[in-house]
Amino acid sequence: MTGNLGETGLRRRRRAADPMEAFDALPQPLRGWLCEAALPWSPASARRIWGKARADGLSEDEVIERLARAEAKTLERDRRLMRC
């Protein structure tokens, strides 16, 4: 059963922590982006990208753009896997 993941060739991972608690701890702009994301991001991976980008001095809008690019790259990889 795929649940809410749909048809994808991407690997699934089990989570050790409570994903809702981790989601609630994220900054509001990041939570908003995750609600609209095409992929089921884990709060940990989104927080990792957010933290690194903010440490690099990027604004919140620039971080959101970086997340969108990362998601687009993953979606393209999934498209290639599904064609095979």
N, C-alpha and C positions, 0 to 999 in steps of 0.2 A: 504494500500500500504506500502511495506517495504522499498522502496527507495534503498539506497545502503547498508542497514544493512543485507540483506540476510535473511535466516531462522534462527531465534534465539528465545529462550524463555526468554532472559534477558529483564529486564525492561528498557523502554526508558524514557529519561528525557528531558524536555524543557530547553533551555538555555536563560538567560537574557541578556548576553553580546554578542558582535559581535565575533563569534568564529574565524574568520580569523584574526582579530586584535589581539586577545589573542594568537593565534598560532604564529603570526609574532614576538611577544614579547618574545617567549621562546628562550632559548639558542640553538645555532645551532646543537649541538649533539643530543639534545632532539627532535628538529624538524626533523632531519634525521631519528631517530628511529621511530617517529610517522608516517612518510611517509611509512615505511615498516611494520608497526604493522598490525596484523590480525584483531584487533578490532577497532571500531571507538572511540578512546579515546577522551575525552574532554581536551582542553588545561589546564583547571583548575585542573583536577585530575592528569594529567601528571606532571604539575608544582608542585603540592603538594608533590608527591612522590619524585620528583627531589630535591626540597628544603629540605625536611626532611633528605634525604640520604646525601646530600652535607653537611648539618649541623652536621650529624653524622661523617663526615670526610671521606666519601667514594670518590673514584676517579670517573671521568666521566664514565670509563668503568664498574666500579662496580655498578654505578647507573643504567646503561643500563641493566646489568644483573638482577638487582632487578626488573626493569620494565618488563623484559622478564618473570621472575618468576611470577609476579603478573598477567600478561596476560595469562600465561599457566594455572594458578589456575582458572581464570575466564572462560577460554575455557573449562576446565574440568567440572566446575559447569554447564556450558551451555549444555555440552554433556549429563550430568546426567538428566537435566531438559527435554531435547528433547527425552530421552528414555522413560520417563513416559507417 
